[in-house]
């Protein structure tokens, strides 16, 4: 997904944060979102960043499980091979609100559905 590639490139250049599409990298993403929240940044000011970080988490799930991106009405989800739907972009927003975790979303989405 283009949003994921864009955020990886931006963070590599601006924040010097290397994201390698591994589940472990989502620890760093969760921490980054928490730091942005602690700075008191208004949600509207970081919506594009959150969308990109959510897309990145979704791409981690896609690469680990063979899931597919689904889109409808401007919303994007991940459909894992077991048929479950996941919304990593909304989870990034929940993480910013202090109620979510992209790392845990990935753990739950990949549980039992990892590629051989």
C-alpha positions as CSV (number, residue, x, y, z in Angstrom):
1,X,0.0,0.0,0.0
2,X,1.3,3.4,-1.0
3,X,0.6,5.0,2.4
4,X,2.9,2.4,4.1
5,X,5.7,3.0,1.7
6,X,5.4,6.8,2.1
7,X,5.6,6.7,5.9
8,X,8.6,4.3,5.9
9,X,10.5,6.7,3.6
10,X,9.5,9.8,5.6
11,X,10.5,8.3,8.9
12,X,13.8,7.0,7.6
13,X,14.7,10.5,6.4
14,X,13.1,12.8,9.1
15,X,13.1,10.8,12.3
16,X,15.9,8.4,11.3
17,X,13.6,5.5,12.3
18,X,14.1,2.3,10.3
19,X,11.0,0.3,9.7
20,X,11.6,-3.2,8.2
21,X,8.0,-4.5,8.0
22,X,8.6,-6.9,10.9
23,X,6.2,-7.4,13.8
24,X,9.0,-6.2,16.2
25,X,9.1,-2.9,14.4
26,X,5.6,-2.2,15.6
27,X,7.0,-1.7,19.1
28,X,8.8,1.4,17.8
29,X,5.7,2.6,16.0
30,X,3.5,2.3,19.1
31,X,6.2,4.3,21.1
32,X,6.3,6.9,18.4
33,X,2.5,7.4,18.5
34,X,2.6,7.6,22.3
35,X,5.3,10.3,22.1
36,X,3.2,12.3,19.6
37,X,0.2,12.0,21.9
38,X,2.2,13.1,25.0
39,X,3.3,16.3,23.1
40,X,-0.4,17.3,23.0
41,X,-0.6,17.4,19.2
42,X,-4.3,17.7,18.1
43,X,-5.6,14.6,16.4
44,X,-6.4,16.5,13.2
45,X,-2.8,17.6,12.9
46,X,-1.5,14.0,12.8
47,X,-4.3,12.2,10.9
48,X,-2.1,11.7,7.8
49,X,0.7,10.3,10.0
50,X,-1.6,8.0,11.8
51,X,-3.1,6.8,8.5
52,X,0.4,6.0,7.2
53,X,1.4,4.2,10.4
54,X,-1.8,2.2,10.4
55,X,-1.2,1.3,6.8
56,X,2.4,0.3,7.7
57,X,1.0,-2.1,10.4
58,X,-1.5,-3.5,7.9
59,X,1.3,-4.1,5.5
60,X,3.2,-6.0,8.2
61,X,0.2,-8.2,8.6
62,X,-0.2,-8.7,4.9
63,X,3.4,-9.8,4.5
64,X,3.3,-12.2,7.5
65,X,0.0,-13.9,6.7
66,X,-0.8,-13.5,3.0
67,X,-3.7,-11.2,3.9
68,X,-5.2,-8.8,1.4
69,X,-6.2,-5.2,1.5
70,X,-9.9,-4.4,1.1
71,X,-11.3,-1.0,0.4
72,X,-14.8,0.4,0.4
73,X,-16.1,3.9,0.6
74,X,-12.7,5.4,1.3
75,X,-12.0,3.0,4.2
76,X,-9.3,0.3,4.1
77,X,-9.2,-3.0,5.9
78,X,-7.0,-6.1,6.0
79,X,-8.7,-9.5,5.4
80,X,-6.6,-12.4,6.8
81,X,-6.7,-15.8,5.1
82,X,-9.1,-17.0,7.9
83,X,-11.6,-14.4,6.8
84,X,-11.3,-12.0,9.7
85,X,-11.3,-8.3,8.9
86,X,-8.9,-5.8,10.6
87,X,-8.7,-2.0,10.6
88,X,-5.1,-1.0,11.3
89,X,-5.7,2.7,10.4
90,X,-8.5,2.9,13.0
91,X,-6.2,1.1,15.5
92,X,-3.5,3.7,14.9
93,X,-6.1,6.3,15.9
94,X,-7.0,4.3,18.9
95,X,-3.3,4.1,19.8
96,X,-3.1,7.9,19.6
97,X,-6.1,8.1,22.0
98,X,-4.3,5.8,24.4
99,X,-6.6,2.8,23.8
100,X,-4.9,0.7,21.2
101,X,-1.7,-1.0,20.1
102,X,-0.5,-1.8,16.5
103,X,1.8,-4.4,17.9
104,X,-1.0,-6.2,19.7
105,X,-3.3,-5.9,16.6
106,X,-0.5,-7.6,14.6
107,X,-0.1,-10.3,17.2
108,X,-3.9,-11.0,17.2
109,X,-4.2,-10.9,13.4
110,X,-1.2,-13.2,12.8
111,X,-2.1,-15.7,15.5
112,X,-2.4,-19.0,13.8
113,X,-2.3,-17.5,10.3
114,X,1.5,-17.1,9.6
115,X,2.8,-18.0,6.2
116,X,4.6,-21.3,6.1
